[in-house]
């Protein structure tokens, strides 16, 4: 029998560093044919554009399959399975498949898709890598106040605990075969061990938690785990076990179009202020800067932003725009006005 092609699922909340990790894997593939499936929350494809235009030697654009404006865990039959079959049926199929899920995706339904007959005999889940945004965890973004929750439950036995941020975070950790505590360069050295221990305490089984900076981990550590995760679903708990689907009503995204900017700094300042005032979870996009032939890549998590010129604008590309992602109920008009200045 032909050996099954290994697939690695990369999960993690918005802005944890998933695309950076995929790019790192491609840059250090060592000649291995790696295909990438990228799924994004939002109609403007940013992550796929970062990878497809990365200029990595041996990484052709047809190795990047982008599934935009959807959630793989909800569109398995319509989008994911056809994309996988198309990759597998190529004359020269990939030697490894890397799947970058949306930051709001639940990995368990995607894992179940690997039990479908159409791909079970041809692909195995080598491992699920969960990226964790260290500074976000340190700030308590994904955690409840346990004392407050206990008090509410004591006062009202019917209290329905509902924290979608914590729920998605816990589901992603629950499916992991390896956890990367990322962005440790933004943490005090004395806090890293404590955070890693806290994350390990939330895991349903023994899984290594490794610190990382800029998602830089030796591919030999990430690839070749041999987890066969599709055969181990019972040990990967989810808040949505037993449900046929899950809703994304807690989240929304929209695109703010932007003309060419005179300089990056005023724009970044507006984005930081907007994120703080409106509690925006994630912003990312490409922007034109006057007098610069390269496009400006902007990435933001909360009020933390970074930007860099990544490559020249391709013919037909738009002048620029920023994807805004957050909890349902964002004031789109006010946010748009604030960003556009």
C-alpha positions as CSV (number, residue, x, y, z in Angstrom):
1,X,0.0,0.0,0.0
2,X,1.1,3.6,-0.7
3,X,2.1,5.3,2.6
4,X,-0.4,7.9,3.8
5,X,0.7,11.5,3.4
6,X,1.2,13.2,6.8
7,X,-0.8,16.4,7.5
8,X,-0.1,18.9,10.3
9,X,-2.9,21.1,11.6
10,X,-1.8,24.4,13.0
11,X,-4.3,26.0,15.3
12,X,-4.3,29.0,17.7
13,X,-6.3,32.1,18.4
14,X,-6.2,35.2,16.4
15,X,-2.7,36.7,16.1
16,X,-0.9,33.8,17.8
17,X,1.6,33.5,15.0
18,X,0.2,30.7,12.8
19,X,1.1,32.3,9.5
20,X,4.6,33.1,10.7
21,X,5.0,29.5,11.7
22,X,3.9,28.2,8.3
23,X,6.3,30.6,6.6
24,X,9.1,29.3,8.9
25,X,8.3,25.7,7.9
26,X,8.4,26.6,4.2
27,X,11.7,28.4,4.5
28,X,13.2,25.4,6.3
29,X,11.5,22.6,4.3
30,X,14.9,21.2,3.2
31,X,13.6,20.3,-0.2
32,X,10.5,18.5,1.1
33,X,7.3,19.2,-1.0
34,X,5.0,20.9,1.4
35,X,1.5,22.1,0.4
36,X,-0.4,24.6,2.6
37,X,-4.1,25.1,3.1
38,X,-4.9,28.4,4.6
39,X,-8.3,29.3,6.1
40,X,-9.2,32.8,7.1
41,X,-12.0,34.5,9.0
42,X,-12.8,37.5,6.8
43,X,-13.3,38.2,3.1
44,X,-9.9,39.8,2.5
45,X,-7.2,37.1,2.1
46,X,-4.2,38.3,4.1
47,X,-2.5,35.2,5.4
48,X,-2.6,33.4,2.0
49,X,-1.2,36.6,0.4
50,X,1.6,36.7,2.9
51,X,2.6,33.1,2.1
52,X,2.0,33.1,-1.7
53,X,4.1,36.2,-2.1
54,X,6.8,35.2,0.3
55,X,9.5,34.6,-2.3
56,X,10.6,31.4,-0.6
57,X,12.8,29.3,-2.9
58,X,10.9,26.2,-4.1
59,X,7.6,27.5,-2.8
60,X,5.3,28.0,-5.8
61,X,2.0,29.8,-5.5
62,X,0.1,26.6,-6.5
63,X,1.3,25.1,-3.2
64,X,-0.8,27.5,-1.3
65,X,-4.6,26.8,-1.3
66,X,-6.6,29.6,0.3
67,X,-10.1,29.1,1.7
68,X,-11.4,32.5,2.5
69,X,-14.4,33.9,4.4
70,X,-15.2,30.7,6.1
71,X,-14.5,28.3,8.9
72,X,-13.0,25.0,8.0
73,X,-14.7,23.4,11.0
74,X,-18.1,24.4,9.5
75,X,-17.4,23.9,5.7
76,X,-15.6,20.5,5.7
77,X,-17.7,18.9,3.0
78,X,-18.0,22.0,0.8
79,X,-14.5,23.3,0.9
80,X,-11.9,21.3,2.8
81,X,-12.5,17.8,1.3
82,X,-12.5,19.1,-2.3
83,X,-9.3,21.0,-1.6
84,X,-7.6,18.0,-0.1
85,X,-8.6,15.7,-2.9
86,X,-7.3,18.2,-5.5
87,X,-3.9,18.2,-3.8
88,X,-3.8,14.4,-3.5
89,X,-4.8,13.9,-7.1
90,X,-1.9,16.0,-8.5
91,X,0.6,14.2,-10.7
92,X,3.3,15.2,-8.1
93,X,1.4,15.2,-4.8
94,X,2.9,16.9,-1.7
95,X,5.0,15.0,0.7
96,X,3.5,16.8,3.7
97,X,0.4,19.0,4.0
98,X,0.2,21.9,6.5
99,X,-3.3,23.3,7.4
100,X,-3.5,26.7,9.0
101,X,-6.9,27.1,10.5
102,X,-8.7,30.3,11.2
103,X,-8.0,31.8,14.6
104,X,-11.7,31.2,15.5
105,X,-11.8,27.6,14.3
106,X,-12.4,24.6,16.4
107,X,-9.9,21.8,15.5
108,X,-12.1,18.9,16.6
109,X,-14.5,18.9,13.6
110,X,-11.6,19.2,11.2
111,X,-10.0,16.2,12.8
112,X,-13.2,14.2,12.3
113,X,-13.0,15.0,8.6
114,X,-9.8,12.9,8.4
115,X,-12.0,9.8,9.2
116,X,-14.0,10.3,6.0
117,X,-13.3,7.5,3.5
118,X,-12.4,9.9,0.7
119,X,-9.1,10.8,2.5
120,X,-8.7,8.4,5.4
121,X,-6.8,5.9,3.3
122,X,-4.6,8.6,1.8
123,X,-3.8,11.1,4.6
124,X,-3.1,10.9,8.3
125,X,-2.9,13.7,10.9
126,X,0.7,13.7,11.9
127,X,0.0,16.2,14.7
128,X,-2.0,19.2,15.9
129,X,0.2,22.2,16.8
130,X,-1.5,24.8,19.0
131,X,0.1,28.2,19.1
132,X,-0.5,30.4,22.2
133,X,-0.1,34.1,22.3
134,X,1.9,34.4,25.5
135,X,1.3,38.1,26.3
136,X,-2.4,37.6,25.7
137,X,-2.6,34.8,28.1
138,X,-0.5,36.7,30.6
139,X,-3.0,39.6,30.3
140,X,-5.9,37.2,31.1
141,X,-7.7,37.6,27.8
142,X,-8.7,33.9,27.6
143,X,-9.2,33.3,31.3
144,X,-12.2,33.8,33.6
145,X,-11.9,35.0,37.1
146,X,-12.5,31.6,38.9
147,X,-13.6,33.2,42.1
148,X,-16.2,35.3,40.3
149,X,-17.5,32.3,38.4
150,X,-17.7,30.3,41.6
151,X,-19.6,33.1,43.3
152,X,-22.1,33.5,40.4
153,X,-22.7,29.7,40.3
154,X,-23.3,29.7,44.1
155,X,-25.8,32.5,43.9
156,X,-27.6,31.1,40.8
157,X,-27.5,27.3,40.1
158,X,-28.8,28.1,36.6
159,X,-25.9,30.3,35.8
160,X,-24.8,29.6,32.3
161,X,-21.1,30.1,32.0
162,X,-20.4,31.5,28.5
163,X,-17.0,32.9,27.5
164,X,-16.4,32.4,23.8
165,X,-12.8,33.6,24.0
166,X,-12.0,31.0,26.7
167,X,-14.1,28.3,24.9
168,X,-12.2,28.6,21.6
169,X,-8.9,28.7,23.4
170,X,-9.7,25.6,25.5
171,X,-10.9,23.7,22.4
172,X,-7.7,24.4,20.6
173,X,-5.6,23.3,23.5
174,X,-7.7,20.2,23.9
175,X,-6.8,18.9,20.5
176,X,-3.1,19.6,20.6
177,X,-0.2,17.2,20.3
178,X,2.3,20.0,20.9
179,X,1.8,23.5,22.3
180,X,4.0,26.5,21.4
181,X,4.0,29.3,24.0
182,X,4.8,32.0,21.4
183,X,6.0,35.6,21.6
184,X,8.1,34.9,24.7
185,X,10.3,37.8,23.7
186,X,7.5,40.1,24.8
187,X,7.4,38.4,28.3
188,X,9.5,38.8,31.4
189,X,11.8,35.7,31.6
190,X,10.5,35.1,35.1
191,X,6.9,34.8,33.8
192,X,7.5,32.2,31.1
193,X,7.8,29.1,33.2
194,X,4.7,30.0,35.2
195,X,2.7,30.6,32.0
196,X,3.8,27.3,30.6
197,X,2.9,25.5,33.7
198,X,-0.5,27.1,33.7
199,X,-1.2,26.1,30.2
200,X,0.0,22.5,30.9
201,X,-2.5,22.4,33.7
202,X,-5.4,23.0,31.3
203,X,-4.4,20.3,28.9
204,X,-6.4,17.1,29.0
205,X,-3.4,14.8,28.6
206,X,0.4,15.0,28.7
207,X,1.5,17.3,26.0
208,X,4.8,19.3,25.8
209,X,4.6,23.1,26.1
210,X,7.6,24.7,24.3
211,X,8.5,28.4,24.5
212,X,9.1,30.1,21.1
213,X,9.9,33.5,19.7
214,X,8.6,34.6,16.3
215,X,7.3,31.0,15.9
216,X,10.8,29.8,15.3
217,X,10.9,26.1,16.1
218,X,13.0,23.5,14.4
219,X,10.7,21.8,11.8
220,X,12.2,18.4,13.0
221,X,10.3,19.0,16.2
222,X,7.0,20.0,14.6
223,X,6.9,17.5,11.7
224,X,7.0,13.7,12.2
225,X,5.1,13.5,15.4
226,X,3.2,10.4,14.1
227,X,0.2,11.2,16.3
228,X,-2.5,9.7,13.9
229,X,-4.8,12.1,15.6
230,X,-7.8,10.9,13.6
231,X,-7.6,7.7,15.5
232,X,-7.4,9.4,18.9
233,X,-10.5,11.7,18.9
234,X,-11.8,10.5,22.3
235,X,-8.8,11.9,24.2
236,X,-9.3,15.4,22.6
237,X,-12.3,17.0,24.4
238,X,-14.3,19.8,22.9
239,X,-17.0,22.1,24.2
240,X,-18.9,21.1,21.1
241,X,-18.7,17.3,21.3
242,X,-22.0,15.8,20.3
243,X,-23.1,18.9,18.3
244,X,-23.3,18.8,14.6
245,X,-22.2,22.4,14.2
246,X,-21.3,25.5,16.0
247,X,-22.1,29.1,15.6
248,X,-19.9,32.1,14.9
249,X,-22.5,34.5,16.0
250,X,-20.1,35.8,18.7
251,X,-17.7,37.2,16.1
252,X,-17.7,39.5,13.2
253,X,-15.2,40.9,10.7
254,X,-15.2,43.7,8.1
255,X,-12.7,45.4,5.8
256,X,-11.7,49.1,6.1
257,X,-10.4,50.3,2.7
258,X,-7.5,52.7,2.9
259,X,-5.9,55.0,0.3
260,X,-2.1,55.4,0.1
261,X,-0.7,56.7,3.4
262,X,2.0,59.4,3.7
263,X,3.9,57.3,6.3
264,X,3.2,54.2,8.4
265,X,3.5,55.8,11.9
266,X,0.3,57.9,12.0
267,X,-1.7,54.9,10.7
268,X,-0.3,52.6,13.3
269,X,-1.1,55.1,16.0
270,X,-4.7,55.3,14.8
271,X,-5.0,51.6,14.7
272,X,-3.6,51.2,18.3
273,X,-6.0,53.9,19.6
274,X,-9.0,52.3,17.7
275,X,-8.2,48.8,19.1
276,X,-8.0,50.1,22.6
277,X,-11.2,52.2,22.5
278,X,-13.3,49.5,20.7
279,X,-11.8,46.4,22.1
280,X,-10.9,45.0,18.7
281,X,-9.3,41.6,18.9
282,X,-7.3,41.5,15.6
283,X,-6.4,43.8,12.7
284,X,-4.3,42.9,9.7
285,X,-3.9,44.1,6.1
286,X,-1.8,45.6,3.3
287,X,-1.4,49.3,2.9
288,X,0.2,51.5,0.2
289,X,2.7,54.2,1.3
290,X,3.4,57.1,-0.9
291,X,6.8,56.9,-2.6
292,X,7.3,53.3,-1.6
293,X,7.1,50.5,-4.3
294,X,6.5,47.8,-1.6
295,X,3.3,47.1,0.1
296,X,3.2,47.6,3.9
297,X,2.1,44.6,5.9
298,X,0.3,45.5,9.1
299,X,-0.5,43.0,11.9
300,X,-2.2,43.8,15.2
301,X,-3.3,41.8,18.2
302,X,-5.2,44.0,20.6
303,X,-3.1,47.2,20.9
304,X,0.1,45.5,19.9
305,X,1.1,46.2,16.3
306,X,3.9,45.5,14.0
307,X,4.5,46.5,10.3
308,X,7.0,45.7,7.6
309,X,7.4,46.2,3.8
310,X,7.1,42.7,2.4
311,X,7.0,42.8,-1.4
312,X,6.0,44.9,-4.4
313,X,2.4,45.4,-5.3
314,X,1.3,42.9,-8.0
315,X,-0.7,44.1,-11.0
316,X,-4.3,44.4,-10.2
317,X,-3.9,44.4,-6.4
318,X,-6.1,46.8,-4.4
319,X,-4.6,49.9,-2.9
320,X,-5.0,48.5,0.5
321,X,-7.3,47.7,3.4
322,X,-7.4,46.5,7.0
323,X,-9.4,43.5,8.2
324,X,-11.0,44.2,11.6
325,X,-12.1,41.2,13.7
326,X,-13.8,41.3,17.1
327,X,-16.8,40.4,19.2
328,X,-20.2,40.9,17.7
329,X,-21.5,44.4,18.0
330,X,-18.5,46.4,16.9
331,X,-19.3,49.9,15.9
332,X,-18.2,49.6,12.3
333,X,-18.9,53.2,11.3
334,X,-16.9,54.6,14.2
335,X,-14.1,52.2,13.7
336,X,-13.9,52.9,10.0
337,X,-13.8,56.6,10.6
338,X,-11.2,56.3,13.3
339,X,-8.9,54.2,11.1
340,X,-9.3,56.3,8.0
341,X,-8.6,59.4,10.0
